[in-house]
Amino acid sequence: MGTAIRPASTTPASWDAFSDADAFVEEHLLAFVQIAFVSILSRRLRRIDTQAASA
């Protein structure tokens, strides 16, 4: 009888989440910074707009 368990492969699969972790982190960190910048900028512009309208 053969064994039902196959030994783990030592070569990373193309879908392996950790195969290119640095690029993944860099890409998502850049997206996060862009979203945060847009959010902060829009809040400041709204505040300036409301101050200018009330003056």
Biopython code that builds the backbone (N, CA, C, O; Angstrom):
import numpy as np
from Bio.PDB.StructureBuilder import StructureBuilder

atoms = [
    (1, "MET", "N", (0.842, -1.190, 0.000)),
    (1, "MET", "CA", (0.000, 0.000, 0.000)),
    (1, "MET", "C", (0.879, 1.242, 0.000)),
    (1, "MET", "O", (1.956, 1.279, 0.596)),
    (2, "GLY", "N", (0.376, 2.252, -0.691)),
    (2, "GLY", "CA", (1.103, 3.517, -0.727)),
    (2, "GLY", "C", (0.704, 4.415, 0.429)),
    (2, "GLY", "O", (-0.270, 4.156, 1.136)),
    (3, "THR", "N", (1.465, 5.459, 0.603)),
    (3, "THR", "CA", (1.165, 6.404, 1.679)),
    (3, "THR", "C", (0.170, 7.458, 1.183)),
    (3, "THR", "O", (0.223, 7.854, 0.019)),
    (4, "ALA", "N", (-0.703, 7.897, 2.021)),
    (4, "ALA", "CA", (-1.716, 8.890, 1.648)),
    (4, "ALA", "C", (-1.194, 10.314, 1.797)),
    (4, "ALA", "O", (-1.846, 11.266, 1.369)),
    (5, "ILE", "N", (-0.027, 10.457, 2.399)),
    (5, "ILE", "CA", (0.518, 11.792, 2.656)),
    (5, "ILE", "C", (1.684, 12.036, 1.719)),
    (5, "ILE", "O", (2.613, 11.231, 1.647)),
    (6, "ARG", "N", (1.635, 13.161, 0.995)),
    (6, "ARG", "CA", (2.758, 13.533, 0.138)),
    (6, "ARG", "C", (3.673, 14.469, 0.914)),
    (6, "ARG", "O", (3.194, 15.328, 1.654)),
    (7, "PRO", "N", (4.975, 14.315, 0.755)),
    (7, "PRO", "CA", (5.890, 15.229, 1.450)),
    (7, "PRO", "C", (5.744, 16.652, 0.908)),
    (7, "PRO", "O", (5.421, 16.850, -0.264)),
    (8, "ALA", "N", (5.981, 17.615, 1.752)),
    (8, "ALA", "CA", (5.854, 19.029, 1.365)),
    (8, "ALA", "C", (6.913, 19.387, 0.341)),
    (8, "ALA", "O", (8.047, 18.911, 0.399)),
    (9, "SER", "N", (6.527, 20.221, -0.582)),
    (9, "SER", "CA", (7.463, 20.685, -1.603)),
    (9, "SER", "C", (8.298, 21.827, -1.041)),
    (9, "SER", "O", (7.790, 22.653, -0.283)),
    (10, "THR", "N", (9.553, 21.878, -1.403)),
    (10, "THR", "CA", (10.420, 22.957, -0.910)),
    (10, "THR", "C", (10.460, 24.129, -1.879)),
    (10, "THR", "O", (11.013, 25.177, -1.546)),
    (11, "THR", "N", (9.886, 23.978, -3.072)),
    (11, "THR", "CA", (9.865, 25.075, -4.032)),
    (11, "THR", "C", (8.606, 25.901, -3.821)),
    (11, "THR", "O", (7.521, 25.333, -3.691)),
    (12, "PRO", "N", (8.718, 27.228, -3.784)),
    (12, "PRO", "CA", (7.534, 28.050, -3.557)),
    (12, "PRO", "C", (6.597, 28.021, -4.759)),
    (12, "PRO", "O", (7.041, 28.036, -5.907)),
    (13, "ALA", "N", (5.333, 27.980, -4.489)),
    (13, "ALA", "CA", (4.324, 28.014, -5.548)),
    (13, "ALA", "C", (4.152, 29.446, -6.028)),
    (13, "ALA", "O", (4.500, 30.388, -5.317)),
    (14, "SER", "N", (3.623, 29.612, -7.222)),
    (14, "SER", "CA", (3.442, 30.960, -7.774)),
    (14, "SER", "C", (2.439, 31.762, -6.964)),
    (14, "SER", "O", (2.494, 32.992, -6.959)),
    (15, "TRP", "N", (1.524, 31.089, -6.281)),
    (15, "TRP", "CA", (0.506, 31.776, -5.491)),
    (15, "TRP", "C", (0.936, 31.986, -4.042)),
    (15, "TRP", "O", (0.163, 32.498, -3.233)),
    (16, "ASP", "N", (2.153, 31.597, -3.715)),
    (16, "ASP", "CA", (2.637, 31.707, -2.345)),
    (16, "ASP", "C", (2.632, 33.164, -1.892)),
    (16, "ASP", "O", (3.262, 34.011, -2.525)),
    (17, "ALA", "N", (1.938, 33.457, -0.821)),
    (17, "ALA", "CA", (1.787, 34.830, -0.335)),
    (17, "ALA", "C", (3.105, 35.434, 0.117)),
    (17, "ALA", "O", (3.251, 36.656, 0.125)),
    (18, "PHE", "N", (4.052, 34.613, 0.488)),
    (18, "PHE", "CA", (5.313, 35.132, 1.013)),
    (18, "PHE", "C", (6.443, 35.107, -0.012)),
    (18, "PHE", "O", (7.589, 35.403, 0.325)),
    (19, "SER", "N", (6.134, 34.757, -1.257)),
    (19, "SER", "CA", (7.194, 34.656, -2.251)),
    (19, "SER", "C", (7.787, 36.015, -2.583)),
    (19, "SER", "O", (8.973, 36.110, -2.899)),
    (20, "ASP", "N", (6.983, 37.063, -2.518)),
    (20, "ASP", "CA", (7.485, 38.407, -2.808)),
    (20, "ASP", "C", (6.906, 39.384, -1.785)),
    (20, "ASP", "O", (6.235, 40.351, -2.147)),
    (21, "ALA", "N", (7.170, 39.125, -0.522)),
    (21, "ALA", "CA", (6.577, 39.895, 0.562)),
    (21, "ALA", "C", (6.986, 41.360, 0.527)),
    (21, "ALA", "O", (6.169, 42.231, 0.824)),
    (22, "ASP", "N", (8.227, 41.648, 0.173)),
    (22, "ASP", "CA", (8.685, 43.035, 0.148)),
    (22, "ASP", "C", (7.902, 43.867, -0.859)),
    (22, "ASP", "O", (7.487, 44.983, -0.548)),
    (23, "ALA", "N", (7.699, 43.347, -2.043)),
    (23, "ALA", "CA", (6.937, 44.070, -3.063)),
    (23, "ALA", "C", (5.486, 44.239, -2.634)),
    (23, "ALA", "O", (4.880, 45.286, -2.866)),
    (24, "PHE", "N", (4.929, 43.202, -2.006)),
    (24, "PHE", "CA", (3.549, 43.264, -1.531)),
    (24, "PHE", "C", (3.389, 44.363, -0.485)),
    (24, "PHE", "O", (2.463, 45.170, -0.566)),
    (25, "VAL", "N", (4.285, 44.395, 0.490)),
    (25, "VAL", "CA", (4.217, 45.396, 1.557)),
    (25, "VAL", "C", (4.420, 46.790, 0.987)),
    (25, "VAL", "O", (3.701, 47.720, 1.352)),
    (26, "GLU", "N", (5.389, 46.943, 0.097)),
    (26, "GLU", "CA", (5.661, 48.253, -0.480)),
    (26, "GLU", "C", (4.460, 48.774, -1.264)),
    (26, "GLU", "O", (4.103, 49.947, -1.153)),
    (27, "GLU", "N", (3.838, 47.903, -2.055)),
    (27, "GLU", "CA", (2.688, 48.309, -2.856)),
    (27, "GLU", "C", (1.515, 48.725, -1.973)),
    (27, "GLU", "O", (0.876, 49.746, -2.227)),
    (28, "HIS", "N", (1.234, 47.946, -0.949)),
    (28, "HIS", "CA", (0.095, 48.246, -0.095)),
    (28, "HIS", "C", (0.371, 49.418, 0.845)),
    (28, "HIS", "O", (-0.540, 50.177, 1.175)),
    (29, "LEU", "N", (1.608, 49.567, 1.270)),
    (29, "LEU", "CA", (1.965, 50.711, 2.100)),
    (29, "LEU", "C", (1.819, 52.000, 1.297)),
    (29, "LEU", "O", (1.326, 53.005, 1.810)),
    (30, "LEU", "N", (2.247, 51.970, 0.042)),
    (30, "LEU", "CA", (2.105, 53.138, -0.818)),
    (30, "LEU", "C", (0.634, 53.483, -1.017)),
    (30, "LEU", "O", (0.265, 54.656, -0.963)),
    (31, "ALA", "N", (-0.201, 52.494, -1.244)),
    (31, "ALA", "CA", (-1.635, 52.736, -1.409)),
    (31, "ALA", "C", (-2.227, 53.321, -0.126)),
    (31, "ALA", "O", (-3.049, 54.236, -0.187)),
    (32, "PHE", "N", (-1.818, 52.804, 1.030)),
    (32, "PHE", "CA", (-2.318, 53.316, 2.309)),
    (32, "PHE", "C", (-1.929, 54.777, 2.510)),
    (32, "PHE", "O", (-2.750, 55.583, 2.947)),
    (33, "VAL", "N", (-0.695, 55.119, 2.198)),
    (33, "VAL", "CA", (-0.228, 56.506, 2.347)),
    (33, "VAL", "C", (-0.990, 57.426, 1.405)),
    (33, "VAL", "O", (-1.339, 58.544, 1.786)),
    (34, "GLN", "N", (-1.251, 56.980, 0.194)),
    (34, "GLN", "CA", (-2.006, 57.796, -0.750)),
    (34, "GLN", "C", (-3.430, 58.042, -0.248)),
    (34, "GLN", "O", (-3.929, 59.164, -0.329)),
    (35, "ILE", "N", (-4.074, 57.016, 0.262)),
    (35, "ILE", "CA", (-5.435, 57.153, 0.781)),
    (35, "ILE", "C", (-5.450, 58.089, 1.986)),
    (35, "ILE", "O", (-6.339, 58.932, 2.101)),
    (36, "ALA", "N", (-4.485, 57.951, 2.875)),
    (36, "ALA", "CA", (-4.411, 58.813, 4.056)),
    (36, "ALA", "C", (-4.180, 60.260, 3.651)),
    (36, "ALA", "O", (-4.781, 61.164, 4.231)),
    (37, "PHE", "N", (-3.326, 60.494, 2.674)),
    (37, "PHE", "CA", (-3.053, 61.852, 2.208)),
    (37, "PHE", "C", (-4.307, 62.497, 1.629)),
    (37, "PHE", "O", (-4.615, 63.647, 1.939)),
    (38, "VAL", "N", (-5.020, 61.771, 0.803)),
    (38, "VAL", "CA", (-6.245, 62.298, 0.201)),
    (38, "VAL", "C", (-7.281, 62.597, 1.281)),
    (38, "VAL", "O", (-7.972, 63.614, 1.216)),
    (39, "SER", "N", (-7.389, 61.727, 2.258)),
    (39, "SER", "CA", (-8.351, 61.918, 3.340)),
    (39, "SER", "C", (-8.022, 63.175, 4.151)),
    (39, "SER", "O", (-8.904, 63.989, 4.426)),
    (40, "ILE", "N", (-6.764, 63.328, 4.528)),
    (40, "ILE", "CA", (-6.345, 64.489, 5.317)),
    (40, "ILE", "C", (-6.523, 65.770, 4.508)),
    (40, "ILE", "O", (-7.005, 66.775, 5.030)),
    (41, "LEU", "N", (-6.138, 65.734, 3.243)),
    (41, "LEU", "CA", (-6.260, 66.907, 2.397)),
    (41, "LEU", "C", (-7.722, 67.315, 2.229)),
    (41, "LEU", "O", (-8.043, 68.501, 2.293)),
    (42, "SER", "N", (-8.601, 66.354, 2.019)),
    (42, "SER", "CA", (-10.009, 66.694, 1.834)),
    (42, "SER", "C", (-10.614, 67.278, 3.111)),
    (42, "SER", "O", (-11.441, 68.187, 3.043)),
    (43, "ARG", "N", (-10.208, 66.763, 4.273)),
    (43, "ARG", "CA", (-10.711, 67.324, 5.539)),
    (43, "ARG", "C", (-10.253, 68.767, 5.720)),
    (43, "ARG", "O", (-11.031, 69.622, 6.145)),
    (44, "ARG", "N", (-8.997, 69.034, 5.400)),
    (44, "ARG", "CA", (-8.475, 70.406, 5.554)),
    (44, "ARG", "C", (-9.133, 71.355, 4.579)),
    (44, "ARG", "O", (-9.436, 72.497, 4.926)),
    (45, "LEU", "N", (-9.355, 70.892, 3.361)),
    (45, "LEU", "CA", (-10.010, 71.753, 2.372)),
    (45, "LEU", "C", (-11.452, 72.052, 2.778)),
    (45, "LEU", "O", (-11.928, 73.172, 2.589)),
    (46, "ARG", "N", (-12.152, 71.061, 3.334)),
    (46, "ARG", "CA", (-13.521, 71.304, 3.815)),
    (46, "ARG", "C", (-13.513, 72.307, 4.956)),
    (46, "ARG", "O", (-14.377, 73.182, 5.020)),
    (47, "ARG", "N", (-12.545, 72.189, 5.860)),
    (47, "ARG", "CA", (-12.468, 73.115, 6.990)),
    (47, "ARG", "C", (-12.192, 74.539, 6.487)),
    (47, "ARG", "O", (-12.795, 75.496, 6.972)),
    (48, "ILE", "N", (-11.285, 74.678, 5.517)),
    (48, "ILE", "CA", (-10.990, 75.996, 4.956)),
    (48, "ILE", "C", (-12.207, 76.551, 4.252)),
    (48, "ILE", "O", (-12.487, 77.746, 4.338)),
    (49, "ASP", "N", (-12.935, 75.689, 3.552)),
    (49, "ASP", "CA", (-14.148, 76.104, 2.838)),
    (49, "ASP", "C", (-15.206, 76.632, 3.807)),
    (49, "ASP", "O", (-15.822, 77.665, 3.545)),
    (50, "THR", "N", (-15.423, 75.934, 4.922)),
    (50, "THR", "CA", (-16.444, 76.352, 5.873)),
    (50, "THR", "C", (-16.019, 77.649, 6.581)),
    (50, "THR", "O", (-16.859, 78.500, 6.874)),
    (51, "GLN", "N", (-14.725, 77.795, 6.851)),
    (51, "GLN", "CA", (-14.239, 79.032, 7.470)),
    (51, "GLN", "C", (-14.375, 80.203, 6.532)),
    (51, "GLN", "O", (-14.707, 81.302, 6.974)),
    (52, "ALA", "N", (-14.132, 80.010, 5.257)),
    (52, "ALA", "CA", (-14.241, 81.087, 4.273)),
    (52, "ALA", "C", (-15.710, 81.457, 4.063)),
    (52, "ALA", "O", (-16.029, 82.627, 3.846)),
    (53, "ALA", "N", (-16.588, 80.490, 4.125)),
    (53, "ALA", "CA", (-18.009, 80.762, 3.919)),
    (53, "ALA", "C", (-18.590, 81.530, 5.102)),
    (53, "ALA", "O", (-19.477, 82.363, 4.916)),
    (54, "SER", "N", (-18.110, 81.266, 6.302)),
    (54, "SER", "CA", (-18.656, 81.925, 7.481)),
    (54, "SER", "C", (-18.065, 83.329, 7.682)),
    (54, "SER", "O", (-18.626, 84.127, 8.432)),
    (55, "ALA", "N", (-16.965, 83.633, 7.037)),
    (55, "ALA", "CA", (-16.308, 84.950, 7.203)),
    (55, "ALA", "C", (-16.956, 86.021, 6.368)),
    (55, "ALA", "O", (-16.523, 87.173, 6.397)),
]
sb = StructureBuilder()
sb.init_structure("model")
sb.init_model(0)
sb.init_chain("A")
sb.init_seg("    ")
for serial, (resi, resn, name, xyz) in enumerate(atoms, 1):
    if name == "N":
        sb.init_residue(resn, " ", resi, " ")
    sb.init_atom(name, np.array(xyz, "f"), 0.0, 1.0, " ", f" {name:<3s}", serial, name[0])
structure = sb.get_structure()
